[in-house]
Amino acid sequence: MRTRGTLRLATRGSDLARRQAGLVKEALENRRYEVELVTVETTGDEIQDELIHRLGKTGAFVRELDERVLEGDLDGAIHSMKDMPTEQPDTLVTAAVPERGQPNDLLITPEGTALEDLPEGALVGTSSLRRRAQLLSERPDLEVEPLRGNVDTRVEKLLAPALQAEHEARTEADKERKGNTGDEDFEPEYDQTVDEWFDALSELKKQALGREVETEYDAIVLAAAGLERSGLAHYVEYQELPTGTFVPAPGQGALAVTALDGETAQELQGVLDHPRTRVETTVERSVLAELGGGCIAPVGIYAVVQGEYVSTTVTVFDRDGEESIATSRDLPVERHADAAREFARDLAERGAEELIKRAQRDADDADTAVSEEDKPAGK
């Protein structure tokens, strides 16, 4: 049992995680709680060359935080809900689910180009199997390549090539300007010098300008809530992807605070919990738990409370977006968790289970192939 005093809450160390944890800290401090955020490094943060779906098998962004809570070192842990496994230790509970942020995805491009206007064969970056399948379902001609890193890192990788090309062009223009000093008929290509242009750039673009880039992306896909909470939404051009077609990941945009079952958990729930978000994310995670697959399968689940019902949309794809099971159902609020599991079982019988099993086999085959590549020659 926690004695009244400072609440010590675990968070990952990324900028986005710290910002999200700050939202929870602020809400608690507004209710006269003293809060200390404790940064805990996770396996997912340490391993930079693995794709998100591989890390998702083990709860790589969650496990170490919850272990500190289970050991009694900390009072709770703050997570992005979409990173959380659907199974938890019996003594650990999701104590609080604050009000959800934007649940949808965004297509980010240097010029704000819409998905349908991307050029033939455009290269789009995402490490999410769900987003990959949804993109290919809409635009089979696209090339979708893995992209990892913090939100700012991913955006910088997108912006870097165009900024570097413009910097080079402006540098050459400056040389030409200097070479034509005194020529009254000379008209410079740019109104600003390269230094003036650089000074006017946002800090994000300045960082992007100096980034080494191996892959030149035409677009990337990110969660709207992540971009907004990172403070970058005002510095990039994007198009919102509709939740009806690009059904979000279960829990996307929502945070969760885990704690040991007991007094502290009850306190956190009373202060932070948002009932509608709790119902919606419970439906999404109940469907996911019943279907299985987790991060391994391209599954989108999105629930919205509408009066006495929870309107729930589910899409399950194969890995290349060629086959899918997609449907919606209104679930009664009063028995939303049980109704969600029933919905999932119906979907499984309609073919969703087979698609998920196929995705799991494909993921295992891909992991095996990667392991084989790492073996020394002749082994």
Buried (B, 14 or more C-beta within 10 A) or exposed (E): EBEEEEBBBBBBEBBBBBBBBBBBBEBBEEEEBEBEBBBBEBBBBEEEEBBBBBBBBBBBBBEBBBBBBBEEEBBBBBBBBBBBBBEBEEEBBBBBBBBBBBBBBBBBBBEEBEBEEBEEEBBBBBBBBBBBBBBBBBBEEBEBBBBBBBBBBBBBBBBBBBBBEBBEEBBEBBEEBEEEEEEEEEEEEBEBBBEEBBEEBEEBBEBBBEBEBEEBBBBBBBBBBBBBBBBBBEBBEBBEBEBEBBBBBBBBBBBBBBBBEEEBBBBBBEBBBBEBBBBBBBBBBBBBBBBBBBBBBBBBBBBBBEEEBBBBBBBBBBBBBEBBBBBBBBBEBEEBBEBBBBBBBEBBEEEBBBBBBBBBEBBEEBBEEEEEEEEEEEE
